Amino acid sequence: MGRRERAEEAFNVDVRSATVRGLRLAAGVGAVFVPLFNFLDWMLVPEHAEVFLYWRLVAAAVCAVCIFASYAERGRRNIIVFGYAACLATSLSIALMVSRIAPGTSTYYAGLNLCLLAIAVLFPWHPKHTAIISGTIVAAFVGPVVAAGGTPEPALFVNNLFFTATTAVISSLSAWAHYQEQRRRFDLSWSLEMRSRDLAEANARLREVDEMKSRFFANVSHELRTPLTLALSPVESLLADRSIGAGPREMLESLHVDLVVLRHRIEELIDLARLDSGKVQLRREPVDLVRVVQTVATAARPFAARHQIMLEVEVPARMAAVAGDANMLEQVIFNLLSNALKFTPVGGRVLVSLAARGERAELIVKDTGPGLSEEDQRELFVRFGRSVGTQHARGSGLGLALAKEFTELHGGTIACESRLGDGAAFRVLLPVLQGAGAPPPEVAAGSDAQLALDFESELQGREPDRARTEEPDDGRPLVLVVDDNPRLRVFVRESLTAEFRVIEAADGLDALERVRSDSPLVVVCDMMMPRMDGSEFLAAVRSDGKYRLLPVLLLTAHGDAYLRDEALELGASDFLTKPFSARELRARVRNFVALRSAQTALSNTNDALAHALAETRSAQARAVRAEKLAAIGQLATGIGHEVKNPVNFVLNFARPSRQRLDRLRGTVMERPDGVEFATELGTLSEAMARIIEGSERIVSIVNGLQAFARGGDARVLVDLDAEIAAVVRLSEATVPANVKLHVELGEAGTVLGSPVGVGAVVMNLVSNALRACRRGGNVWIRSRGEGDNGVIVVQDDGEGIAPEDRERVWDPFFTTRSAGDGLGLGLALVQRIVHEDMGGKIELQSTLGQGTTFTVTLPRQGVSRAKPGWADISATA
């Protein structure tokens, strides 16, 4: 049976129990008060009092039977039936009295209202039962009236019926609300009961799991001690052998330190299991705290001296003993002092002071390290907690937590006072034995040599890297190794150095710099590091599109699938879980190097293909342009003679004809009656002028087409300033009145080319500038010399050129002007003369609505290849 079914069954049982209680109360009231109300019968209707007493006694008897039935198991199972019986017996007896006195109009109907209200209040059953009984009572009230065919007082009947029916409705609604409230209370009670039961079961399971965990820690830790001892003993024996060479000795020393670190971690787990199980046996013996502090500090001095840390110890000559366990107190001092040395920088200071403060001994360990934030201080003494704001991240996270618990076992307190950038001070207060002297010397625990080795192993992460010269680039693939543990970096480097050139970084920030400066093919990176861990390093690398495909192999001691999935989402290429073999490491790196090399080769191939495609497109554009130029040449050749000859014929007759008309007009004007005739001759002269202008325009267009198609080869030294001045003189007559022409010649010198070509370039650029300023403005013409080049600048503050048209303005026949206002050959001719004929370049800068600047740069030595011969070129706008 599910939880929902159990809840429903429990609720039904609860409703039956409440109904039993309600029935007993209601039936008891009915059994007592129904016969008792017979005195009203004798007062109001004495003629019916005797019969009514009989009916009342029958109802009371039914109520009494229902009460007795509720105490029987069978009666409780059918409690609803007995509830119906008690209610109906009472209410129907009253209904009989109403029908006997005056059906529908007797004041005894008030008894029915009392029954209806009592049912709603006393019976906590389902509302449908209340509705059934209420309907039955109303029917019993109305039935006699219907059977009698009506009542002599219908108004009074309606009044009584209204109140009885209203009371029935109120009774049913009240029963529904009562039932809902009962259901709500039950659901709340059931939920609390289930939660309490679940919580109790969870607590029981948690206690069981906690006990299993403690037993597991204790068993595993003790089981690990045996192989650890078997490993430490031969290593220490080999180190005692002076005949071992430097290389093997270095490896043995490294192995020895790591085995001692492992022993520390096992001892911490054993202490943790003992604390959780409550099996810590605190030996209450007098402990000379002065001697313990001096012993621990003496063991730490070699490490402090090697790292240039000033270790100061301030202790009194004698002080009262502390009641406790010397080994535990030594561990407290060791953890505090090793923590201070771990975070104190080179050249820093660590102070260990001990003093008596009334009934307590005060121990202070203060350092000049980076300090702790408020957030770090809140997590400082939490098991497995580690500071996030410091530069070191090594350790198990148990040292300070065990120090706190050991201190509290001795009835003392431990606290930290720190600010970021201002170091940290740990204060320990321990109760002293009043009137006790120092304990015997043998009570104080500790071995200087063993404690010194413990400091060396615990603080191994502080050891500086040995000076190593990075290998020169000899063609081997470059691998970056990132880890804050120097010895692990040595292991990884020595595992890879046979096949790869290895560089190192101590954390993620250093690794980012090495990635950008050295561009390694593969990165082998630890997950847990200070300043920037492996996940943050991954995010930083992947945010730079240049290193999107850089393989990153993460080293991790965590087997948590969630952490692995999160790192993979950030872009990790693969994982290698510690401990790992050198062979597997080499295989992974070798595969990534091959993959990266293939990616690089593919990228280079893509770049080459992209360059080839760009060259192909450029050649295609040049071919299209050549076809356009060829078409222009054919067009110019085809129309040159066909157009120019008849036009020249027209001009040869039109020009003399106009001159004759002008002379004839002058002669006629001298005659007194020749004014009208002179006016007609003037009109003919104007028409002839228009014919001449149009014909000359046709010749100009044809000359432009022929010049664009032919080019030239007459190459001489051209004085740029002189050519510009000549063009300006020719253009002065065409400058609009609302445009100002500014000329600034700066001794541009000479270039090798054609005077006609240079003139055509300047004329077309000036013509374009004047047209751009047709609404008024300024045009500047400048020249200057720049080493081996002469520079011409034509600038205007006119309309400017739209961005979409700036590349197309160089195409033949492209123009933004209206039809008939130029062929669009001017800038195409300029580009051909500058680029192809004179080996120069032309630059365009324009802002729509703010003007345009053309900068022409012409080499003084021209171009090295021969060009077609120059022809006379007229400016073509």
HELIX and SHEET records of a PDB file:
HELIX    1   1 ARG A    3  LEU A   36  1                                  34    
HELIX    2   2 ASN A   38  LEU A   44  1                                   7    
HELIX    3   3 ALA A   49  SER A   70  1                                  22    
HELIX    4   4 GLU A   73  ARG A   77  1                                   5    
HELIX    5   5 ILE A   79  ILE A  101  1                                  23    
HELIX    6   6 TYR A  109  LEU A  122  1                                  14    
HELIX    7   7 PRO A  127  ALA A  148  1                                  22    
HELIX    8   8 PRO A  154  ALA A  240  1                                  87    
HELIX    9   9 ALA A  246  SER A  277  1                                  32    
HELIX   10  10 LEU A  289  ARG A  306  1                                  18    
HELIX   11  11 ALA A  326  PHE A  343  1                                  18    
HELIX   12  12 GLU A  374  ARG A  378  1                                   5    
HELIX   13  13 GLY A  399  LEU A  409  1                                  11    
HELIX   14  14 PRO A  441  VAL A  443  5                                   3    
HELIX   15  15 ASP A  448  GLU A  458  1                                  11    
HELIX   16  16 GLN A  460  ARG A  462  5                                   3    
HELIX   17  17 PRO A  486  LEU A  496  1                                  11    
HELIX   18  18 GLY A  508  ASP A  518  1                                  11    
HELIX   19  19 GLY A  534  ARG A  542  1                                   9    
HELIX   20  20 GLY A  545  TYR A  547  5                                   3    
HELIX   21  21 ALA A  561  LEU A  570  1                                  10    
HELIX   22  22 ALA A  582  MET A  669  1                                  88    
HELIX   23  23 VAL A  675  ARG A  710  1                                  36    
HELIX   24  24 LEU A  720  SER A  731  1                                  12    
HELIX   25  25 GLU A  732  THR A  734  5                                   3    
HELIX   26  26 PRO A  755  ALA A  772  1                                  18    
HELIX   27  27 PRO A  803  ASP A  805  5                                   3    
HELIX   28  28 ARG A  808  TRP A  810  5                                   3    
HELIX   29  29 GLY A  826  GLN A  831  1                                   6    
HELIX   30  30 ARG A  832  ASP A  837  3                                   6    
SHEET    1   A 2 GLU A 285  VAL A 287  0                                        
SHEET    2   A 2 VAL A 322  GLY A 324 -1                                        
SHEET    1   B 5 MET A 310  GLU A 314  0                                        
SHEET    2   B 5 ARG A 349  ARG A 357  1                                        
SHEET    3   B 5 ARG A 360  ASP A 367 -1                                        
SHEET    4   B 5 ALA A 424  PRO A 431 -1                                        
SHEET    5   B 5 THR A 413  SER A 418 -1                                        
SHEET    1   C 5 ARG A 501  ALA A 505  0                                        
SHEET    2   C 5 LEU A 478  VAL A 482  1                                        
SHEET    3   C 5 VAL A 522  ASP A 526  1                                        
SHEET    4   C 5 VAL A 552  THR A 556  1                                        
SHEET    5   C 5 ASP A 574  THR A 577  1                                        
SHEET    1   D 2 VAL A 716  ASP A 719  0                                        
SHEET    2   D 2 THR A 750  GLY A 753 -1                                        
SHEET    1   E 5 VAL A 739  GLY A 746  0                                        
SHEET    2   E 5 GLY A 777  GLU A 786  1                                        
SHEET    3   E 5 ASN A 789  ASP A 796 -1                                        
SHEET    4   E 5 GLY A 851  PRO A 859 -1                                        
SHEET    5   E 5 LYS A 841  THR A 847 -1                                        
END                                                                             
